[in-house]
Amino acid sequence: MEKEIHKIRSIKGVLRVPSDKSISHRSIILTSMAEGISTVKNFLKAGDTLTTVNVYRKLGIKIDEDKGVIRVHGKGLKGFQEPEDVLDMGNSGTTTRLTLGVLAGQDLFAVLTGDESLRKRPMKRVADPLRQMNAVIDGRKGGELLPLSVRGSSLKGIKFFNQKASAQVKSALLIAGLNADGETTVEEPYKSRDHTEKMLKAMGAGIKISNGKIYSVSVTKTDSLFPVDIDVPADPSSAAFFAAAAVMVPDSEIVLKDVLVNPTRDGFFRKLKEMGAEIEYTNVREKTREPVADIIVKHSPDLKAVKVSKGEIPSMVDEIPILAVVATQAEGETVITGASELRVKESDRIKAVVENLRNVGVEAIELDDGMIIKGKQKIRGGYVDSFKDHRIAMAFSILGLISEEGIKIKDADCAYISYPEFFEHLQSVIQK
């Protein structure tokens, strides 16, 4: 589906964007391993997270819903049943990588596949350390690509340095570590999102965290996990699009309710503040061990260019496309480096962002591990390709709001992957 977005007068309103994708995935995966029934309020119902629900049902977990509350009937750390058919992971890298950690220590055999995009994404980064733990994983290109097969085995704990600070790799190893003899330790040069360790701690797992120069988290073999009640906050990655719109469009102000502001996730908002954006966290509170706030964002005409370096990427990895869009309106050159991870997302996001910026008349330079965006540019408009990547489609929809001639986006309906109501929500806050 093509979508055309035109220049608008302003953005005004109060919005509760969809619930956090990362926490929604984990609210199903981790509670499936508990003994008893966990409840999940405000679960995100989007393409990727519904894939997780379907996969865990096929692994024998009863997941039902009553009055908007999901109940997960956990069957214990080794209670999964062998699936009768190949497990389809759709477009979800999180479901795939975390589930490899779950299956590695089960008494069963399973095969995992996914859509065309997911079958190109690297899985060796998870499969290799799991193999060091004794996991039996095979697949295309020596276990680099889906489809992958897993034959559950007896695992042993390892110490692993998570060079790319990938939360999915860390989570897969910690989950496998619940069923592994001894201790499993993951060290990172920069702390990646920490929802897995927070949730496992709440469920009674033997988790130890060291926040020194190198971030380190360890888990020991666990007999059982308690069920928990989870209330999923709003996703900062989804909120980022509307914050960007309010910052760039004159005479705008928006209140984003109930947003997760975990420091491993709110790097985009901190970077906007550094650019000179008018942003305020109000009503800061805690929900299921996670910090949450209402965020007020106002039009900010005097933005300054910034640098984004490798250590900052993990806390804003999903928001780089929308940050690049905001950078077009900042005085100076914004330089983003250390972001090579973006080349292996749903699309090559570095290439996608730079090509599309050029297509709408913006000067941008592609780097091996990032990009340079020239600021204070008029957005002419034109035709962009989402490359079927939800974050590219949404980022360029926001840029369309300040374009002279409008921006037409190919395959814009891929926004469904993380934000099914994106275009409806956008319409609801636009003042024409």
Summary of the structure (lengths in Angstrom):
residues: 432
radius of gyration: 21.2
end to end distance: 23.5
largest distance: 61.5
contacts: 1619
relative contact order: 0.14
helix: 35%
strand: 30%
